[in-house]
Amino acid sequence: MKNIYKITLAIALLFCGISATAQMAADPKPFIEITGTSEIKIDPNQIFIRIKLEENTDKSKININEQEENLIKAFQSVGISTEKLVVTDANAFYGKSGFLSKDVVNTKQFELEVKSANQAKQAFEQMDKLNIKNAYISRVDHSQMEEYKKQATIKAIQEAKEKATYLLEAVGEELGGALIVRENAFNVYGNQVHRKSNKNMIRESYRFDGYKEKEEPELDFKKITLTASIYVKWAIAQ
């Protein structure tokens, strides 16, 4: 008899637990889900210029080291720091050095970082004087990019919280604590510069030498755009 009583009690307790669990599942804690977005635009303060020097490709026959020295002096003459001029590649190949002749052709590639559109313009003007045609702006950036990324993310979360707050206030409820915070997407636009394959694209597009226009326009760059999207799930205060 005692065993039957124990079994009956165990079954009763089991059904009570199942019933309580079902009740909790049927009555979940209320919550609100919001996706916040933000956009920040910044002016680039890092402009990267790719430069390629070649020797034995014209009548001057200036060797690669002398070309590099002339390039450094030209930049320094207009106040451009050459501390940010770095060698990215150096090579040599047997190729055409004249109309019929062939010789070893040495090449050297550099990347120059300048701080403004005006400095970029000055750099191209100096390269024009040295007859350097293979140069282009590869990308732009900002020295405080990581800080701006953080600001964009925080701004998106704050936007989500503000929206959740006024939506709940409209129905007489209050916002509780955050349950889930998840980054949906983060994008950076405008930091890549698209160029034509033509070596003279930079001078044609920005008209550094004023050849195509009577008045030389002011060189400028589009702003870099940062966008963030953050999903947040909040409890509704009880």
One Martini backbone bead per residue (centre of mass of N, CA, C, O) as a GRO file, in nm:
protein
  238
    1MET     BB    1   0.060   0.063  -0.021
    2LYS     BB    2   0.297   0.256   0.007
    3ASN     BB    3   0.395   0.230  -0.287
    4ILE     BB    4   0.140   0.341  -0.421
    5TYR     BB    5   0.157   0.618  -0.283
    6LYS     BB    6   0.433   0.704  -0.397
    7ILE     BB    7   0.360   0.686  -0.696
    8THR     BB    8   0.124   0.883  -0.690
    9LEU     BB    9   0.292   1.127  -0.589
   10ALA     BB   10   0.497   1.138  -0.821
   11ILE     BB   11   0.291   1.183  -1.046
   12ALA     BB   12   0.173   1.444  -0.934
   13LEU     BB   13   0.438   1.608  -0.933
   14LEU     BB   14   0.497   1.580  -1.233
   15PHE     BB   15   0.236   1.725  -1.334
   16CYS     BB   16   0.294   1.989  -1.189
   17GLY     BB   17   0.557   2.055  -1.342
   18ILE     BB   18   0.440   2.053  -1.626
   19SER     BB   19   0.227   2.271  -1.575
   20ALA     BB   20   0.424   2.500  -1.494
   21THR     BB   21   0.588   2.500  -1.757
   22ALA     BB   22   0.351   2.556  -1.945
   23GLN     BB   23   0.273   2.826  -1.814
   24MET     BB   24   0.542   2.970  -1.872
   25ALA     BB   25   0.535   2.929  -2.183
   26ALA     BB   26   0.251   3.079  -2.211
   27ASP     BB   27   0.397   3.316  -2.010
   28PRO     BB   28   0.598   3.524  -2.113
   29LYS     BB   29   0.813   3.765  -2.114
   30PRO     BB   30   0.802   4.073  -2.201
   31PHE     BB   31   0.897   4.230  -2.519
   32ILE     BB   32   1.136   4.425  -2.727
   33GLU     BB   33   1.219   4.488  -3.075
   34ILE     BB   34   1.515   4.661  -3.207
   35THR     BB   35   1.651   4.855  -3.484
   36GLY     BB   36   1.944   5.036  -3.506
   37THR     BB   37   2.064   5.334  -3.674
   38SER     BB   38   2.360   5.478  -3.844
   39GLU     BB   39   2.537   5.792  -3.950
   40ILE     BB   40   2.874   5.881  -4.059
   41LYS     BB   41   3.065   6.171  -4.159
   42ILE     BB   42   3.402   6.199  -4.300
   43ASP     BB   43   3.704   6.345  -4.339
   44PRO     BB   44   3.983   6.281  -4.488
   45ASN     BB   45   4.348   6.242  -4.353
   46GLN     BB   46   4.416   5.997  -4.565
   47ILE     BB   47   4.628   5.986  -4.854
   48PHE     BB   48   4.694   5.742  -5.109
   49ILE     BB   49   4.990   5.710  -5.316
   50ARG     BB   50   5.079   5.558  -5.611
   51ILE     BB   51   5.419   5.477  -5.723
   52LYS     BB   52   5.607   5.447  -6.041
   53LEU     BB   53   5.935   5.356  -6.127
   54GLU     BB   54   6.140   5.392  -6.433
   55GLU     BB   55   6.400   5.271  -6.627
   56ASN     BB   56   6.488   5.287  -6.960
   57THR     BB   57   6.211   5.448  -7.105
   58ASP     BB   58   6.396   5.687  -7.197
   59LYS     BB   59   6.634   5.936  -7.283
   60SER     BB   60   6.751   6.002  -6.993
   61LYS     BB   61   6.870   5.758  -6.816
   62ILE     BB   62   6.763   5.749  -6.528
   63ASN     BB   63   6.813   5.615  -6.249
   64ILE     BB   64   6.639   5.495  -5.981
   65ASN     BB   65   6.789   5.651  -5.754
   66GLU     BB   66   6.768   5.934  -5.881
   67GLN     BB   67   6.461   5.942  -5.897
   68GLU     BB   68   6.415   5.920  -5.594
   69GLU     BB   69   6.569   6.177  -5.512
   70ASN     BB   70   6.396   6.373  -5.682
   71LEU     BB   71   6.130   6.307  -5.545
   72ILE     BB   72   6.201   6.390  -5.255
   73LYS     BB   73   6.283   6.685  -5.320
   74ALA     BB   74   6.010   6.770  -5.439
   75PHE     BB   75   5.840   6.724  -5.186
   76GLN     BB   76   6.008   6.902  -4.988
   77SER     BB   77   5.967   7.178  -5.148
   78VAL     BB   78   5.634   7.158  -5.050
   79GLY     BB   79   5.615   7.014  -4.751
   80ILE     BB   80   5.645   6.703  -4.791
   81SER     BB   81   5.659   6.428  -4.613
   82THR     BB   82   5.887   6.135  -4.639
   83GLU     BB   83   5.805   5.942  -4.400
   84LYS     BB   84   5.541   5.840  -4.587
   85LEU     BB   85   5.756   5.705  -4.780
   86VAL     BB   86   5.716   5.383  -4.923
   87VAL     BB   87   5.832   5.075  -5.008
   88THR     BB   88   5.656   4.808  -5.194
   89ASP     BB   89   5.854   4.771  -5.455
   90ALA     BB   90   6.112   4.571  -5.636
   91ASN     BB   91   6.245   4.553  -5.977
   92ALA     BB   92   6.353   4.338  -6.264
   93PHE     BB   93   6.375   4.352  -6.632
   94TYR     BB   94   6.371   4.236  -6.964
   95GLY     BB   95   6.343   4.514  -7.187
   96LYS     BB   96   6.233   4.791  -7.324
   97SER     BB   97   6.447   5.101  -7.394
   98GLY     BB   98   6.354   5.136  -7.694
   99PHE     BB   99   6.275   5.098  -8.016
  100LEU     BB  100   6.501   4.835  -8.036
  101SER     BB  101   6.605   4.812  -7.763
  102LYS     BB  102   6.746   4.621  -7.486
  103ASP     BB  103   6.702   4.599  -7.122
  104VAL     BB  104   6.738   4.657  -6.800
  105VAL     BB  105   6.449   4.708  -6.590
  106ASN     BB  106   6.392   4.923  -6.332
  107THR     BB  107   6.177   4.907  -6.042
  108LYS     BB  108   5.964   5.126  -5.829
  109GLN     BB  109   5.749   5.122  -5.543
  110PHE     BB  110   5.512   5.349  -5.389
  111GLU     BB  111   5.385   5.505  -5.080
  112LEU     BB  112   5.191   5.798  -5.021
  113GLU     BB  113   5.119   6.006  -4.738
  114VAL     BB  114   4.858   6.238  -4.701
  115LYS     BB  115   4.639   6.493  -4.543
  116SER     BB  116   4.544   6.638  -4.820
  117ALA     BB  117   4.429   6.762  -5.113
  118ASN     BB  118   4.655   6.971  -5.150
  119GLN     BB  119   4.893   6.774  -5.123
  120ALA     BB  120   4.814   6.595  -5.358
  121LYS     BB  121   4.837   6.814  -5.572
  122GLN     BB  122   5.137   6.878  -5.524
  123ALA     BB  123   5.246   6.595  -5.588
  124PHE     BB  124   5.149   6.588  -5.888
  125GLU     BB  125   5.300   6.838  -5.982
  126GLN     BB  126   5.585   6.723  -5.928
  127MET     BB  127   5.555   6.468  -6.110
  128ASP     BB  128   5.516   6.622  -6.371
  129LYS     BB  129   5.800   6.756  -6.373
  130LEU     BB  130   5.929   6.444  -6.371
  131ASN     BB  131   5.756   6.255  -6.562
  132ILE     BB  132   5.537   6.109  -6.379
  133LYS     BB  133   5.267   5.884  -6.474
  134ASN     BB  134   5.271   5.646  -6.249
  135ALA     BB  135   4.996   5.765  -6.073
  136TYR     BB  136   4.776   5.714  -5.780
  137ILE     BB  137   4.481   5.697  -5.602
  138SER     BB  138   4.390   5.432  -5.386
  139ARG     BB  139   4.313   5.575  -5.098
  140VAL     BB  140   4.116   5.648  -4.805
  141ASP     BB  141   4.133   5.793  -4.464
  142HIS     BB  142   4.142   5.769  -4.097
  143SER     BB  143   4.315   5.798  -3.796
  144GLN     BB  144   4.008   5.769  -3.630
  145MET     BB  145   3.832   5.522  -3.721
  146GLU     BB  146   3.774   5.349  -3.464
  147GLU     BB  147   3.623   5.577  -3.313
  148TYR     BB  148   3.397   5.614  -3.526
  149LYS     BB  149   3.288   5.325  -3.508
  150LYS     BB  150   3.202   5.347  -3.213
  151GLN     BB  151   3.006   5.585  -3.249
  152ALA     BB  152   2.812   5.443  -3.448
  153THR     BB  153   2.729   5.213  -3.259
  154ILE     BB  154   2.619   5.381  -3.022
  155LYS     BB  155   2.412   5.541  -3.188
  156ALA     BB  156   2.238   5.291  -3.264
  157ILE     BB  157   2.162   5.210  -2.975
  158GLN     BB  158   2.031   5.479  -2.892
  159GLU     BB  159   1.813   5.470  -3.113
  160ALA     BB  160   1.679   5.210  -3.013
  161LYS     BB  161   1.607   5.310  -2.727
  162GLU     BB  162   1.434   5.553  -2.805
  163LYS     BB  163   1.222   5.394  -2.965
  164ALA     BB  164   1.134   5.196  -2.742
  165THR     BB  165   1.041   5.409  -2.537
  166TYR     BB  166   0.811   5.556  -2.709
  167LEU     BB  167   0.646   5.303  -2.767
  168LEU     BB  168   0.581   5.227  -2.469
  169GLU     BB  169   0.459   5.499  -2.379
  170ALA     BB  170   0.211   5.475  -2.578
  171VAL     BB  171   0.120   5.199  -2.384
  172GLY     BB  172   0.213   5.231  -2.073
  173GLU     BB  173   0.521   5.153  -2.073
  174GLU     BB  174   0.839   5.010  -1.970
  175LEU     BB  175   1.173   4.989  -1.981
  176GLY     BB  176   1.403   4.753  -1.957
  177GLY     BB  177   1.635   4.533  -1.994
  178ALA     BB  178   1.880   4.401  -2.171
  179LEU     BB  179   1.905   4.085  -2.352
  180ILE     BB  180   1.997   4.174  -2.655
  181VAL     BB  181   2.308   4.236  -2.845
  182ARG     BB  182   2.337   4.295  -3.208
  183GLU     BB  183   2.527   4.295  -3.492
  184ASN     BB  184   2.433   4.328  -3.822
  185ALA     BB  185   2.594   4.594  -3.939
  186PHE     BB  186   2.904   4.721  -4.108
  187ASN     BB  187   2.994   5.022  -4.295
  188VAL     BB  188   3.227   5.144  -4.553
  189TYR     BB  189   3.231   5.446  -4.744
  190GLY     BB  190   3.468   5.608  -4.969
  191ASN     BB  191   3.778   5.465  -4.937
  192GLN     BB  192   3.760   5.405  -5.241
  193VAL     BB  193   3.939   5.450  -5.552
  194HIS     BB  194   3.839   5.485  -5.871
  195ARG     BB  195   4.008   5.382  -6.176
  196LYS     BB  196   4.166   5.404  -6.454
  197SER     BB  197   4.407   5.264  -6.666
  198ASN     BB  198   4.500   5.529  -6.721
  199LYS     BB  199   4.780   5.709  -6.627
  200ASN     BB  200   4.623   6.007  -6.670
  201MET     BB  201   4.367   6.019  -6.486
  202ILE     BB  202   4.429   6.223  -6.264
  203ARG     BB  203   4.472   6.472  -6.443
  204GLU     BB  204   4.190   6.454  -6.581
  205SER     BB  205   3.999   6.448  -6.335
  206TYR     BB  206   4.153   6.695  -6.162
  207ARG     BB  207   4.327   6.893  -6.321
  208PHE     BB  208   4.625   6.986  -6.235
  209ASP     BB  209   4.716   7.147  -6.518
  210GLY     BB  210   4.457   7.291  -6.661
  211TYR     BB  211   4.401   7.189  -6.962
  212LYS     BB  212   4.063   7.154  -6.966
  213GLU     BB  213   4.067   7.426  -6.798
  214LYS     BB  214   4.083   7.754  -6.721
  215GLU     BB  215   4.002   7.672  -6.430
  216GLU     BB  216   4.127   7.546  -6.146
  217PRO     BB  217   4.010   7.331  -5.940
  218GLU     BB  218   3.918   7.217  -5.643
  219LEU     BB  219   4.043   6.978  -5.448
  220ASP     BB  220   3.843   6.689  -5.354
  221PHE     BB  221   3.665   6.479  -5.117
  222LYS     BB  222   3.475   6.251  -5.020
  223LYS     BB  223   3.309   6.131  -4.778
  224ILE     BB  224   3.314   5.915  -4.519
  225THR     BB  225   3.092   5.635  -4.464
  226LEU     BB  226   2.918   5.530  -4.168
  227THR     BB  227   2.740   5.221  -4.091
  228ALA     BB  228   2.489   5.107  -3.850
  229SER     BB  229   2.347   4.785  -3.716
  230ILE     BB  230   2.131   4.726  -3.424
  231TYR     BB  231   2.022   4.465  -3.221
  232VAL     BB  232   1.750   4.488  -2.969
  233LYS     BB  233   1.649   4.327  -2.660
  234TRP     BB  234   1.376   4.403  -2.442
  235ALA     BB  235   1.241   4.438  -2.154
  236ILE     BB  236   0.939   4.469  -1.985
  237ALA     BB  237   0.837   4.630  -1.734
  238GLN     BB  238   0.666   4.510  -1.418
   0.00000   0.00000   0.00000
